[in-house]
Amino acid sequence: MTYGLIGKLTAQAGRREELVDLLLQAAEALTRDPGCLHYVVSTSDEPEAVWVWEVWADKAAHDASLEPADVRALIRAARPLIAGMSDQAGLAVLGGKGLPR
């Protein structure tokens, strides 16, 4: 069974695109992480909302992904851009198109 996260970040007013850029940099950094199966950054009709959907081989792979220096630097850079986080859920991902069984 794989591990997933979905969550909504609310950017500081007028800073959503900066936050999206940093999250897409994180997605690029994760391309070399074999434990990361999907890392998807999206926006919605809400002006400052950013949604992130992640699927990992397991929770340990997710936790380990937060350790590299480049990822920690991106997290530090993103924090001042975030006004809030809501609707976050950890998920037991059971399968679907594009996911391992």
TIVO-958732 format. One record per residue: residue number from 1; residue in three letters; z, y, x of N, C-alpha, C in turn. Coordinates in nm, 2 decimals. Each point is the difference from the previous one (the first is absolute). Example, Ala and Ser with C-alpha at 12.3 -4.5 7.8 and 13.67 -1.06 7.14 Angstrom:
residues 2
   num   residu      n_Z      n_Y      n_X     ca_Z     ca_Y     ca_X      c_Z      c_Y      c_X
     1      ala     0.78    -0.57     1.32     0.00     0.12    -0.09     0.00     0.12     0.09
     2      ser    -0.07     0.11    -0.04     0.00     0.11     0.09     0.08     0.11    -0.08
END
This chain:
residues 101
   num   residu      n_Z      n_Y      n_X     ca_Z     ca_Y     ca_X      c_Z      c_Y      c_X
     1      met     0.00    -0.12     0.08     0.00     0.12    -0.08     0.00     0.12     0.09
     2      thr    -0.08     0.10    -0.03    -0.01     0.12     0.07     0.09     0.11    -0.06
     3      tyr     0.02     0.10     0.08     0.09     0.11    -0.04    -0.08     0.13    -0.02
     4      gly     0.03     0.07    -0.11    -0.07     0.12    -0.03     0.09     0.12    -0.03
     5      leu    -0.05     0.11     0.01     0.07     0.13    -0.04    -0.10     0.08    -0.07
     6      ile     0.05     0.07    -0.10    -0.08     0.11    -0.06     0.09     0.11    -0.03
     7      gly    -0.04     0.12     0.03     0.08     0.12    -0.02    -0.07     0.13    -0.01
     8      lys     0.06     0.09    -0.06    -0.05     0.13    -0.02     0.07     0.10     0.09
     9      leu    -0.07     0.08     0.08     0.05     0.11     0.07    -0.04     0.13    -0.06
    10      thr     0.09     0.09    -0.01    -0.04     0.13    -0.05     0.00     0.10     0.12
    11      ala    -0.11     0.06     0.03    -0.01     0.09     0.11     0.06     0.13    -0.03
    12      gln     0.04     0.07     0.10     0.04     0.14    -0.02    -0.12     0.08    -0.06
    13      ala     0.02     0.10    -0.07    -0.11     0.08    -0.07    -0.10     0.04     0.10
    14      gly    -0.13    -0.04    -0.03    -0.11     0.04     0.08    -0.02    -0.08     0.12
    15      arg     0.08    -0.10     0.02    -0.01    -0.08     0.13    -0.04    -0.14    -0.02
    16      arg    -0.06    -0.03    -0.11    -0.04    -0.14    -0.03    -0.10    -0.05     0.10
    17      glu    -0.10     0.08     0.03    -0.11    -0.05     0.09     0.05    -0.02     0.14
    18      glu     0.10     0.07     0.04     0.06    -0.02     0.14     0.07    -0.14    -0.01
    19      leu     0.08    -0.02    -0.10     0.07    -0.13    -0.02    -0.10    -0.12     0.00
    20      val    -0.11     0.02    -0.08    -0.10    -0.11    -0.01    -0.06    -0.02     0.14
    21      asp    -0.03     0.10     0.07    -0.06    -0.02     0.14     0.10    -0.08     0.09
    22      leu     0.13     0.03    -0.01     0.09    -0.08     0.08     0.01    -0.14    -0.04
    23      leu     0.00    -0.02    -0.13     0.01    -0.14    -0.05    -0.13    -0.08     0.03
    24      leu    -0.11     0.07     0.00    -0.13    -0.07     0.04     0.00    -0.03     0.15
    25      gln     0.07     0.09     0.08     0.02    -0.03     0.14     0.08    -0.13     0.02
    26      ala     0.11    -0.01    -0.08     0.08    -0.12     0.00    -0.08    -0.12    -0.04
    27      ala    -0.09     0.01    -0.10    -0.08    -0.11    -0.04    -0.09    -0.04     0.12
    28      glu    -0.05     0.09     0.07    -0.09    -0.03     0.12     0.08    -0.07     0.10
    29      ala     0.13     0.05     0.03     0.08    -0.07     0.10     0.03    -0.14    -0.04
    30      leu     0.01    -0.03    -0.13     0.04    -0.13    -0.05    -0.12    -0.10     0.01
    31      thr    -0.12     0.05     0.03    -0.11    -0.09     0.01     0.02    -0.11     0.11
    32      arg     0.08     0.04     0.10     0.03    -0.10     0.11     0.12    -0.08    -0.03
    33      asp     0.06     0.01    -0.11     0.12    -0.07    -0.04    -0.04    -0.12    -0.08
    34      pro     0.01    -0.13     0.05    -0.05    -0.11    -0.08     0.09    -0.03    -0.12
    35      gly     0.12     0.05     0.00     0.09    -0.02    -0.12    -0.03     0.09    -0.11
    36      cys    -0.08     0.11     0.02    -0.04     0.09    -0.11    -0.13    -0.05    -0.06
    37      leu     0.01    -0.04    -0.13    -0.12    -0.05    -0.07    -0.08     0.11    -0.07
    38      his     0.08     0.09    -0.06    -0.06     0.12    -0.07     0.09     0.12     0.02
    39      tyr    -0.05     0.11     0.02     0.07     0.13     0.00    -0.09     0.10    -0.06
    40      val     0.02     0.03    -0.13    -0.09     0.08    -0.08     0.07     0.14    -0.04
    41      val    -0.07     0.11     0.03     0.05     0.13    -0.03    -0.09     0.06    -0.11
    42      ser     0.07     0.05    -0.11    -0.08     0.05    -0.11     0.07     0.13    -0.06
    43      thr    -0.08     0.07    -0.07     0.06     0.12    -0.07    -0.03    -0.02    -0.15
    44      ser     0.08     0.07    -0.08    -0.02    -0.01    -0.15    -0.02     0.15    -0.05
    45      asp    -0.01     0.01    -0.13    -0.02     0.13    -0.06     0.12     0.10     0.02
    46      glu     0.12    -0.06     0.04     0.11     0.09     0.02    -0.03     0.07     0.13
    47      pro     0.01     0.13     0.00    -0.04     0.09     0.12     0.05    -0.04     0.13
    48      glu     0.13    -0.04     0.01     0.06    -0.03     0.13     0.03    -0.15     0.03
    49      ala    -0.05    -0.09    -0.09     0.04    -0.14     0.00    -0.09    -0.07     0.10
    50      val     0.06    -0.09     0.08    -0.07    -0.09     0.08     0.06    -0.14    -0.02
    51      trp    -0.09    -0.10    -0.03     0.05    -0.14    -0.02    -0.04    -0.08     0.12
    52      val     0.09    -0.09     0.05    -0.02    -0.09     0.11     0.03    -0.14    -0.05
    53      trp    -0.10    -0.09     0.02     0.01    -0.14    -0.04    -0.02    -0.08     0.13
    54      glu     0.10    -0.08     0.03     0.00    -0.08     0.12     0.02    -0.15    -0.03
    55      val    -0.07    -0.08     0.08     0.02    -0.15    -0.01     0.02    -0.05     0.14
    56      trp     0.10    -0.08     0.02     0.04    -0.05     0.13     0.01    -0.15     0.00
    57      ala    -0.01    -0.06     0.12     0.02    -0.14     0.01     0.14    -0.04    -0.05
    58      asp     0.10     0.08     0.03     0.13    -0.02    -0.05     0.08     0.13     0.03
    59      lys     0.13     0.00    -0.05     0.08     0.12     0.02     0.02     0.03     0.15
    60      ala     0.02    -0.10     0.07     0.03     0.01     0.15    -0.12     0.08     0.06
    61      ala    -0.12    -0.04    -0.04    -0.12     0.07     0.06     0.00     0.15    -0.04
    62      his     0.04     0.03    -0.12     0.01     0.14    -0.04     0.11     0.07     0.08
    63      asp     0.11    -0.06     0.01     0.11     0.07     0.08    -0.04     0.02     0.14
    64      ala    -0.07    -0.10     0.06    -0.04     0.02     0.14    -0.10     0.10     0.02
    65      ser    -0.08     0.03    -0.10    -0.11     0.10     0.01     0.06     0.14     0.01
    66      leu     0.12     0.02    -0.03     0.06     0.13     0.01     0.06     0.04     0.14
    67      glu    -0.01    -0.10     0.09     0.06     0.02     0.13    -0.09     0.07     0.11
    68      pro    -0.13    -0.03     0.00    -0.08     0.06     0.11     0.01     0.16     0.00
    69      ala     0.00     0.05     0.12     0.02     0.14     0.03    -0.10     0.09    -0.08
    70      asp    -0.13    -0.05    -0.01    -0.10     0.08    -0.07     0.03     0.01    -0.15
    71      val     0.05    -0.11    -0.06     0.03     0.00    -0.14     0.13     0.08    -0.02
    72      arg     0.10    -0.01     0.08     0.12     0.09    -0.01    -0.04     0.15     0.01
    73      ala    -0.09     0.03     0.08    -0.05     0.14     0.01    -0.07     0.05    -0.12
    74      leu    -0.08    -0.09    -0.06    -0.06     0.04    -0.13     0.10     0.01    -0.11
    75      ile     0.10    -0.08     0.00     0.11     0.01    -0.10     0.07     0.14     0.01
    76      arg     0.03     0.03     0.13     0.07     0.13     0.02    -0.08     0.12    -0.04
    77      ala    -0.13    -0.01     0.02    -0.09     0.11    -0.04    -0.02     0.01    -0.15
    78      ala     0.01    -0.12    -0.07    -0.02     0.00    -0.14     0.13     0.05    -0.08
    79      arg     0.11    -0.02     0.06     0.13     0.03    -0.08     0.00     0.14    -0.05
    80      pro    -0.03     0.10     0.08     0.01     0.14    -0.06    -0.11     0.03    -0.11
    81      leu    -0.10    -0.08    -0.01    -0.10     0.02    -0.10     0.04    -0.07    -0.13
    82      ile     0.10    -0.08     0.00     0.04    -0.07    -0.12     0.11     0.07    -0.08
    83      ala    -0.03     0.03    -0.12     0.10     0.06    -0.09     0.09    -0.11    -0.07
    84      gly    -0.06    -0.11    -0.02     0.08    -0.11    -0.07    -0.08    -0.13     0.00
    85      met     0.08    -0.11    -0.03    -0.06    -0.13    -0.01     0.05    -0.06    -0.13
    86      ser    -0.08    -0.06    -0.07     0.04    -0.07    -0.13    -0.09    -0.12    -0.03
    87      asp     0.04    -0.07    -0.10    -0.08    -0.11    -0.05    -0.03    -0.10     0.11
    88      gln     0.09    -0.02     0.10    -0.02    -0.09     0.11     0.05    -0.14    -0.05
    89      ala    -0.08    -0.10     0.03     0.04    -0.14    -0.03    -0.04    -0.09     0.11
    90      gly     0.09    -0.09     0.04    -0.03    -0.11     0.08    -0.06    -0.11    -0.09
    91      leu    -0.10    -0.07     0.05    -0.07    -0.10    -0.09    -0.01    -0.13     0.07
    92      ala     0.01    -0.11    -0.07    -0.04    -0.13     0.04    -0.15    -0.02    -0.04
    93      val    -0.09     0.01     0.09    -0.14     0.00    -0.02    -0.04    -0.15    -0.01
    94      leu    -0.05    -0.04    -0.12    -0.03    -0.14    -0.03    -0.15    -0.04     0.03
    95      gly    -0.09     0.10     0.00    -0.14    -0.03     0.03    -0.09     0.10    -0.07
    96      gly    -0.12    -0.02     0.02    -0.10     0.09    -0.07    -0.12     0.01     0.09
    97      lys    -0.11     0.06    -0.04    -0.12     0.02     0.07     0.03     0.06     0.14
    98      gly    -0.05    -0.06     0.10     0.02     0.06     0.14     0.14    -0.03     0.06
    99      leu     0.08    -0.07    -0.06     0.13    -0.04     0.05     0.01    -0.15     0.03
   100      pro     0.07    -0.03     0.11     0.01    -0.14     0.04     0.09    -0.07    -0.11
   101      arg    -0.03    -0.13    -0.01     0.08    -0.08    -0.09     0.11    -0.08     0.07
END
